[in-house]
Amino acid sequence: TGVITSAAAQLHQLEGEERVQIHALAILLAEPPESLEPELTQPRALPLSPPSLPVGLPADLIRRRPDVREAERKLAAANAEIGVQTANLYPKLDLIGLASFASTSLGNLFSAANLTSAALGMASEPLFDAGKSRAAIRAAREGAIQADLAWRKTVLVSLRDVEDALARYRSEQERQLQLTQAVGATQNSLAIARDQYQVGLVTFANVYSAELAEMNARDQLVQSQAAAATDLVSLYKALGGGWSA
């Protein structure tokens, strides 16, 4: 009786946590907190894990991650800034072509004699700035170095996320195999205990113990399946999504 009461109390706790998570999902979808309860509170089986994962996940898969793409763009912008600051060291020359028309008669307005042209050139050269332009170039180069370091760090963190999620997922899969065998063994033990109880060889306490062991084994297996599904989501997130097994 005590075991049943304890299990019932734990069930209420899990149901409360379930609704909290459903409310969080609804908020992420910009919906009222209780809007997803009718759909997600219905009992259903856990999603099946894919039969296999990509072997030797290539590093370029992480490029679809938003943080890696952001770091790449910042690095590209920092490198481009070096060219912009370097160009400011040199003079700039702009040529403008002009055409003018002069005539006292509309009929002769567009004649060759009345068409004059001129080319104007405007040059601008940086004045003495006490090394300000060269300092800006050095600052731009330092910014590019910092952006490169930030990009490298982002890539390394991304690779770590992938390897961690993959390690947890594979470890949980191996644990599932062992737990599946454990469930089978406890089910056999329960069947034997019931048969023995039917013929009077053991008391019902033996059956009760076997049922408890079988229930605990199945509970651990379900928890392992849930953990594997969570690890798979973490792996999908670490890769930036978009791959399929």
C-alpha positions as CSV (number, residue, x, y, z in Angstrom):
1,T,0.0,0.0,0.0
2,G,2.8,2.4,0.8
3,V,4.5,1.8,-2.5
4,I,1.2,2.5,-4.3
5,T,0.6,5.7,-2.4
6,S,4.1,6.9,-3.1
7,A,3.7,6.2,-6.8
8,A,0.4,8.1,-6.9
9,A,2.0,11.1,-5.2
10,Q,4.9,11.0,-7.7
11,L,2.3,10.8,-10.6
12,H,0.6,14.1,-9.5
13,Q,4.0,15.8,-9.4
14,L,4.8,14.6,-12.9
15,E,1.5,15.8,-14.2
16,G,2.1,19.3,-12.7
17,E,5.5,19.4,-14.4
18,E,4.0,18.3,-17.6
19,R,1.6,21.2,-17.7
20,V,4.4,23.6,-16.8
21,Q,6.3,22.5,-19.9
22,I,3.2,22.6,-22.1
23,H,2.6,26.2,-21.0
24,A,6.2,27.1,-21.8
25,L,5.8,25.6,-25.3
26,A,2.7,27.6,-25.9
27,I,4.4,30.8,-24.9
28,L,7.2,30.1,-27.4
29,L,4.5,29.8,-30.1
30,A,3.0,33.1,-29.0
31,E,-0.2,31.3,-27.8
32,P,-2.1,31.4,-24.5
33,P,-0.5,29.0,-21.9
34,E,-3.4,26.6,-21.8
35,S,-3.9,26.4,-25.6
36,L,-1.9,23.3,-26.2
37,E,-3.2,21.3,-23.2
38,P,-6.0,19.5,-25.2
39,E,-3.5,18.3,-27.7
40,L,-0.4,17.5,-25.6
41,T,-2.1,16.0,-22.5
42,Q,-3.4,13.0,-24.4
43,P,-1.4,9.8,-23.7
44,R,0.8,8.9,-26.5
45,A,4.0,6.8,-27.1
46,L,7.4,8.5,-27.0
47,P,8.8,9.4,-30.5
48,L,10.9,6.7,-32.0
49,S,14.7,7.3,-32.3
50,P,16.1,7.1,-35.8
51,P,17.7,3.7,-36.6
52,S,21.1,5.4,-37.2
53,L,22.8,8.7,-37.1
54,P,25.1,10.2,-39.7
55,V,28.5,8.6,-39.4
56,G,31.4,11.0,-38.9
57,L,29.3,14.1,-38.8
58,P,31.2,16.6,-41.0
59,A,32.3,19.8,-39.3
60,D,30.7,21.9,-42.1
61,L,27.2,20.9,-40.8
62,I,27.6,23.3,-37.9
63,R,27.8,26.2,-40.4
64,R,24.1,26.3,-40.4
65,R,24.1,27.3,-36.8
66,P,23.1,31.0,-36.3
67,D,25.9,31.7,-33.9
68,V,28.5,30.4,-36.4
69,R,27.1,32.2,-39.3
70,E,27.0,35.4,-37.3
71,A,30.6,35.0,-36.3
72,E,31.6,34.4,-40.0
73,R,29.8,37.6,-41.1
74,K,31.4,39.6,-38.3
75,L,34.8,38.3,-39.4
76,A,34.1,39.2,-43.1
77,A,33.0,42.7,-42.1
78,A,36.1,43.2,-39.9
79,N,38.3,42.2,-42.9
80,A,36.5,44.6,-45.2
81,E,36.9,47.4,-42.7
82,I,40.7,47.1,-43.2
83,G,40.3,47.9,-46.9
84,V,38.0,50.8,-46.1
85,Q,40.5,52.4,-43.7
86,T,43.4,51.7,-46.0
87,A,41.6,53.4,-48.9
88,N,41.3,56.6,-46.8
89,L,45.1,57.1,-47.1
90,Y,45.0,57.8,-50.8
91,P,43.7,60.8,-52.7
92,K,40.4,60.5,-54.5
93,L,39.8,61.8,-58.1
94,D,36.3,62.4,-59.5
95,L,35.8,63.3,-63.2
96,I,32.6,65.0,-64.3
97,G,31.7,65.5,-68.0
98,L,29.6,68.5,-68.9
99,A,27.8,69.6,-72.1
100,S,26.5,73.1,-72.7
101,F,24.4,74.6,-75.4
102,A,24.5,78.3,-76.6
103,S,22.4,79.8,-79.4
104,T,20.1,82.7,-80.0
105,S,17.9,80.6,-82.3
106,L,16.1,77.4,-81.5
107,G,16.8,76.0,-84.9
108,N,20.6,76.2,-84.3
109,L,20.5,75.2,-80.7
110,F,21.8,71.6,-81.3
111,S,24.2,72.4,-84.1
112,A,27.8,71.3,-83.8
113,A,29.0,74.9,-83.6
114,N,26.9,75.7,-80.6
115,L,27.7,72.4,-78.7
116,T,30.5,72.9,-76.2
117,S,31.8,70.4,-73.7
118,A,34.0,70.5,-70.6
119,A,35.5,68.0,-68.3
120,L,36.0,68.9,-64.7
121,G,38.2,67.1,-62.4
122,M,37.9,67.2,-58.6
123,A,40.7,65.8,-56.5
124,S,40.7,65.4,-52.7
125,E,43.8,64.5,-50.8
126,P,43.9,63.7,-47.1
127,L,45.4,66.5,-45.1
128,F,47.9,65.9,-42.3
129,D,46.0,64.1,-39.5
130,A,48.8,63.3,-37.1
131,G,48.6,59.6,-37.9
132,K,44.9,59.2,-37.4
133,S,44.3,57.3,-40.6
134,R,47.1,54.8,-39.9
135,A,45.8,54.4,-36.4
136,A,42.4,53.6,-37.8
137,I,44.0,50.9,-40.0
138,R,45.8,49.4,-37.0
139,A,42.5,49.4,-35.1
140,A,40.7,47.7,-38.0
141,R,43.4,45.0,-38.2
142,E,43.1,44.4,-34.4
143,G,39.3,44.2,-34.8
144,A,39.8,41.6,-37.5
145,I,42.1,39.6,-35.2
146,Q,39.5,39.7,-32.5
147,A,36.8,38.7,-34.9
148,D,38.9,35.8,-36.1
149,L,39.4,34.6,-32.5
150,A,35.7,34.9,-31.7
151,W,34.9,32.9,-34.9
152,R,37.4,30.2,-33.9
153,K,35.9,30.0,-30.4
154,T,32.4,29.8,-31.7
155,V,33.3,26.9,-34.0
156,L,35.1,25.0,-31.2
157,V,32.1,25.5,-28.8
158,S,29.8,24.2,-31.6
159,L,31.9,21.1,-32.2
160,R,31.9,20.5,-28.4
161,D,28.1,20.8,-28.3
162,V,27.8,18.2,-31.1
163,E,30.3,15.8,-29.6
164,D,28.7,16.1,-26.1
165,A,25.2,15.5,-27.4
166,L,26.3,12.6,-29.6
167,A,28.1,11.0,-26.7
168,R,25.1,11.3,-24.4
169,Y,22.8,9.9,-27.1
170,R,24.9,6.9,-27.9
171,S,25.4,6.2,-24.2
172,E,21.7,6.3,-23.6
173,Q,21.1,3.9,-26.5
174,E,23.4,1.4,-25.0
175,R,21.7,1.8,-21.6
176,Q,18.3,1.2,-23.3
177,L,19.6,-2.2,-24.6
178,Q,20.5,-3.3,-21.1
179,L,17.3,-2.0,-19.6
180,T,15.3,-3.8,-22.3
181,Q,17.0,-7.0,-21.3
182,A,16.3,-6.3,-17.7
183,V,12.6,-5.8,-18.4
184,G,12.5,-9.1,-20.2
185,A,14.2,-10.8,-17.3
186,T,11.8,-9.3,-14.7
187,Q,8.8,-10.3,-16.8
188,N,10.0,-13.9,-16.9
189,S,10.5,-13.8,-13.1
190,L,7.0,-12.5,-12.6
191,A,5.5,-15.2,-14.8
192,I,7.4,-17.9,-12.8
193,A,6.3,-16.4,-9.5
194,R,2.7,-16.3,-10.6
195,D,2.8,-20.0,-11.7
196,Q,4.4,-21.0,-8.4
197,Y,1.8,-19.1,-6.5
198,Q,-1.0,-20.8,-8.5
199,V,0.3,-24.2,-7.4
200,G,1.0,-23.2,-3.9
201,L,4.8,-23.3,-3.9
202,V,5.2,-19.6,-2.8
203,T,3.2,-16.9,-1.1
204,F,1.8,-13.9,-2.8
205,A,4.7,-11.8,-1.3
206,N,6.9,-13.4,-4.0
207,V,4.5,-12.3,-6.7
208,Y,4.3,-8.8,-5.2
209,S,8.1,-8.5,-5.2
210,A,8.3,-9.7,-8.8
211,E,5.7,-7.2,-9.9
212,L,7.5,-4.4,-8.1
213,A,10.8,-5.4,-9.8
214,E,9.1,-5.6,-13.2
215,M,7.4,-2.2,-12.7
216,N,10.7,-0.5,-11.7
217,A,12.5,-2.0,-14.7
218,R,9.8,-0.7,-17.1
219,D,9.9,2.7,-15.4
220,Q,13.7,3.0,-15.9
221,L,13.3,1.9,-19.5
222,V,10.7,4.6,-20.2
223,Q,12.9,7.2,-18.5
224,S,15.8,6.1,-20.7
225,Q,13.7,6.5,-23.8
226,A,12.7,10.0,-22.8
227,A,16.4,10.9,-22.1
228,A,17.4,9.6,-25.5
229,A,14.7,11.7,-27.2
230,T,16.0,14.7,-25.3
231,D,19.6,14.0,-26.3
232,L,18.5,13.7,-29.9
233,V,16.9,17.1,-29.8
234,S,20.1,18.5,-28.3
235,L,22.1,17.0,-31.1
236,Y,19.7,18.4,-33.7
237,K,20.0,21.8,-32.0
238,A,23.9,21.6,-31.8
239,L,24.0,20.9,-35.6
240,G,21.7,23.8,-36.3
241,G,18.9,21.5,-37.6
242,G,18.3,20.5,-41.2
243,W,19.9,17.0,-41.2
244,S,18.1,13.7,-41.4
245,A,19.2,10.2,-40.5
